[in-house]
Amino acid sequence: MKPLNDDLSDVGAKELLTPEDKVMAHSGITLVVINSVCGCAEGMVRPAIRRIMADESIKKPGSVVTVFVGQDLDATTRL
């Protein structure tokens, strides 16, 4: 699953791996990305997040976090 996680962490998304990971540790907007191995994530979600984060003309959220459904079960449940 590392390459699928790297798609998002490479553009600044923080992976939530445990329920103790801080999700809303700042004021402002947090973009939460639910990552998975399904075709929707591969074909649409991860490419869209990479494009948003790379586009200098788009205002970015204060933070971007991601959980991997089916892998980080406790973090997903907490979120």
C-alpha positions as CSV (number, residue, x, y, z in Angstrom):
1,M,0.0,0.0,0.0
2,K,3.0,2.3,0.3
3,P,2.8,3.6,-3.3
4,L,-0.9,4.4,-2.8
5,N,-0.1,6.3,0.5
6,D,2.9,8.1,-1.1
7,D,0.6,9.5,-3.8
8,L,-0.8,11.8,-1.1
9,S,2.0,12.1,1.4
10,D,4.3,13.3,-1.4
11,V,2.1,16.4,-1.8
12,G,1.9,17.2,1.9
13,A,-1.0,15.1,3.2
14,K,-0.4,13.8,6.7
15,E,-1.2,10.1,7.1
16,L,-3.3,9.3,10.1
17,L,-2.1,5.9,11.3
18,T,-3.5,5.6,14.8
19,P,-6.5,7.0,16.7
20,E,-4.1,9.2,18.7
21,D,-2.9,11.1,15.6
22,K,-4.0,14.8,15.7
23,V,-6.7,15.5,13.1
24,M,-7.8,19.0,13.9
25,A,-4.6,20.3,15.6
26,H,-5.0,23.8,14.1
27,S,-7.6,26.4,13.4
28,G,-8.8,26.6,9.8
29,I,-9.9,24.2,7.2
30,T,-8.7,20.6,7.1
31,L,-9.2,18.5,4.0
32,V,-9.8,14.9,4.9
33,V,-9.0,12.3,2.2
34,I,-10.4,8.8,2.5
35,N,-7.8,6.7,0.6
36,S,-8.4,3.2,-0.6
37,V,-7.3,0.7,-3.3
38,C,-10.6,1.1,-5.2
39,G,-10.8,2.5,-8.7
40,C,-12.4,5.7,-7.5
41,A,-9.4,6.6,-5.4
42,E,-6.9,5.6,-8.1
43,G,-8.7,7.2,-11.0
44,M,-10.2,10.3,-9.4
45,V,-9.4,11.1,-5.7
46,R,-5.6,10.9,-5.6
47,P,-5.1,12.5,-9.0
48,A,-7.4,15.4,-8.0
49,I,-5.6,16.0,-4.7
50,R,-2.2,15.9,-6.4
51,R,-3.5,18.5,-8.9
52,I,-5.0,20.7,-6.3
53,M,-1.8,20.7,-4.2
54,A,0.4,21.4,-7.2
55,D,-1.7,24.3,-8.6
56,E,-0.3,27.6,-7.3
57,S,-3.6,29.4,-8.2
58,I,-5.7,27.4,-5.8
59,K,-6.0,28.4,-2.2
60,K,-4.9,25.4,-0.1
61,P,-6.5,24.2,3.1
62,G,-4.7,24.7,6.4
63,S,-3.9,21.0,6.5
64,V,-4.6,17.8,4.5
65,V,-4.9,14.5,6.3
66,T,-5.6,11.0,4.9
67,V,-6.6,7.7,6.3
68,F,-6.4,4.4,4.4
69,V,-9.6,2.5,4.6
70,G,-9.0,-1.2,5.2
71,Q,-5.4,-0.6,6.4
72,D,-5.5,2.0,9.2
73,L,-8.8,0.7,10.8
74,D,-8.5,2.4,14.2
75,A,-7.5,5.8,12.7
76,T,-10.4,5.5,10.2
77,T,-12.9,4.7,12.9
78,R,-11.7,7.7,15.0
79,L,-11.9,10.0,12.1
